[in-house]
């Protein structure tokens, strides 16, 4: 099986939780894109400084490398801009299914405020939304996150099973 799935969206949208839920249901490994950042990038974000494209290119290449060498695999990665998603797809070594976890700023900010142990401060949420180029239906399936984790995972599975992009 060569399934390659990228769970994408702004910080705090639930990429890790949904990726882990899908991993369990599909029996496919999940890799958190946060773990592929350099220590320098993590420190920059921890300090409230948004990453630049130059910061992101090597990280996106590492995400693509995981997709290329680890299929079947699910990877959580913000993939905020189309050019980022294109870069991932070009390096992935095969087709990539994109799942966009979409939600309002208010819902995501509340989730970020409630989580513990993550380096991404809520202060960077506005820069995430500013950079987001929401994918169209030709590029990704989109799932609304204003529902339970179980419902989100079910919605993703239904869309992936339905053959959507």
C-alpha positions as CSV (number, residue, x, y, z in Angstrom):
1,X,0.0,0.0,0.0
2,X,1.4,3.4,-1.0
3,X,-1.0,5.6,0.9
4,X,0.5,9.1,1.6
5,X,-1.7,11.4,3.6
6,X,-0.9,14.9,4.8
7,X,-3.1,16.4,7.5
8,X,-2.8,20.1,7.1
9,X,-4.1,23.3,8.6
10,X,-3.1,26.2,10.9
11,X,-1.5,25.5,14.3
12,X,-4.0,24.2,16.8
13,X,-6.5,22.8,14.3
14,X,-5.9,19.2,15.5
15,X,-3.4,17.7,13.0
16,X,-1.7,15.6,15.6
17,X,-4.9,14.3,17.3
18,X,-6.6,13.6,13.9
19,X,-3.4,12.0,12.5
20,X,-3.1,9.7,15.5
21,X,-6.8,8.8,15.2
22,X,-6.4,8.0,11.5
23,X,-3.3,6.0,12.3
24,X,-5.2,3.9,14.7
25,X,-8.1,3.3,12.4
26,X,-6.1,2.6,9.3
27,X,-3.1,0.8,10.9
28,X,-0.8,3.3,9.1
29,X,2.1,5.1,10.9
30,X,1.6,8.7,11.8
31,X,4.5,11.2,11.8
32,X,4.2,14.6,13.4
33,X,5.7,17.3,11.2
34,X,6.5,19.3,14.3
35,X,9.2,16.7,15.0
36,X,10.8,17.4,11.7
37,X,11.6,21.1,12.5
38,X,15.1,22.1,13.4
39,X,15.8,23.2,17.0
40,X,16.4,26.7,15.6
41,X,12.9,26.8,14.0
42,X,11.3,25.5,17.2
43,X,13.0,28.2,19.2
44,X,12.0,30.9,16.7
45,X,8.4,29.9,17.0
46,X,8.6,29.5,20.8
47,X,9.8,33.1,20.9
48,X,6.7,34.2,18.9
49,X,8.5,34.8,15.6
50,X,6.8,33.4,12.5
51,X,8.8,31.2,10.2
52,X,9.8,32.5,6.8
53,X,9.6,30.6,3.6
54,X,13.4,30.2,3.8
55,X,12.9,28.5,7.3
56,X,10.2,26.3,5.9
57,X,11.8,24.9,2.6
58,X,14.1,22.4,4.3
59,X,11.3,21.3,6.7
60,X,9.0,20.8,3.8
61,X,11.7,18.7,2.1
62,X,11.9,16.6,5.2
63,X,8.1,16.1,5.2
64,X,8.3,15.0,1.6
65,X,11.1,12.6,2.4
66,X,9.0,10.9,5.1
67,X,6.2,10.5,2.5
68,X,8.7,9.2,0.0
69,X,10.4,6.7,2.2
70,X,7.7,5.7,4.7
71,X,4.6,5.0,2.7
72,X,2.1,4.0,3.8
73,X,2.2,7.0,6.2
74,X,0.2,9.9,7.5
75,X,2.1,13.2,8.2
76,X,0.8,16.2,10.1
77,X,2.1,19.4,8.4
78,X,0.7,22.9,8.3
79,X,1.3,23.2,4.5
80,X,-0.3,26.6,4.6
81,X,0.5,27.8,1.1
82,X,-0.1,26.0,-2.3
83,X,3.5,26.3,-3.1
84,X,4.4,24.4,0.1
85,X,1.9,21.7,-0.9
86,X,3.3,21.6,-4.4
87,X,6.8,21.1,-2.9
88,X,5.6,18.3,-0.7
89,X,3.9,16.6,-3.6
90,X,6.9,16.9,-5.9
91,X,9.2,15.3,-3.4
92,X,6.8,12.6,-2.0
93,X,7.6,9.9,-4.5
94,X,3.9,9.2,-5.3
95,X,0.4,10.6,-5.0
96,X,-0.4,12.5,-1.8
97,X,-3.9,12.9,-0.3
98,X,-4.3,16.2,1.5
99,X,-6.8,16.7,4.3
100,X,-7.4,20.3,5.4
101,X,-8.7,20.7,9.0
102,X,-10.6,23.9,8.8
103,X,-12.0,26.0,11.7
104,X,-12.7,29.5,12.8
105,X,-10.0,31.5,14.5
106,X,-12.1,31.5,17.7
107,X,-12.4,27.7,17.8
108,X,-8.7,27.2,17.1
109,X,-7.6,29.9,19.6
110,X,-9.6,28.2,22.3
111,X,-8.0,24.9,21.6
112,X,-4.5,26.4,21.5
113,X,-5.2,28.1,24.9
114,X,-6.3,24.8,26.4
115,X,-3.4,22.7,25.3
116,X,-0.2,22.2,27.3
117,X,3.3,21.3,26.4
118,X,3.4,22.7,22.9
119,X,5.9,25.4,21.8
120,X,3.6,27.3,19.4
121,X,2.2,30.3,21.2
122,X,-1.4,31.5,20.5
123,X,0.2,34.8,19.4
124,X,1.3,33.2,16.1
125,X,-2.2,32.2,15.2
126,X,-2.9,35.4,13.2
127,X,0.3,34.9,11.1
128,X,-0.9,31.3,10.4
129,X,-4.3,32.5,9.2
130,X,-2.6,35.3,7.2
131,X,-0.3,32.7,5.4
132,X,-3.1,30.1,4.8
133,X,-4.1,29.6,1.2
134,X,-7.0,27.3,1.7
135,X,-6.9,24.5,-0.7
136,X,-9.7,24.1,-3.2
137,X,-11.7,20.8,-3.7
138,X,-9.3,19.9,-6.6
139,X,-6.4,19.8,-4.1
140,X,-7.7,18.5,-0.8
141,X,-10.6,17.3,1.2
142,X,-11.7,19.8,3.9
143,X,-13.2,18.8,7.2
144,X,-14.7,21.2,9.7
145,X,-13.1,20.8,13.1
146,X,-16.0,22.2,15.2
147,X,-17.0,18.7,16.2
148,X,-15.7,15.9,18.3
149,X,-12.4,14.2,17.5
150,X,-14.2,11.0,16.7
151,X,-16.6,12.8,14.3
152,X,-13.6,14.5,12.6
153,X,-11.8,11.2,12.1
154,X,-15.0,9.6,10.7
155,X,-15.5,12.5,8.3
156,X,-11.9,12.2,7.1
157,X,-12.3,8.5,6.6
158,X,-15.5,8.9,4.7
159,X,-14.0,11.5,2.4
160,X,-10.8,9.5,1.8
161,X,-12.9,6.4,1.1
162,X,-15.1,8.4,-1.2
163,X,-12.1,9.0,-3.5
164,X,-12.0,12.7,-3.1
165,X,-8.5,14.3,-3.8
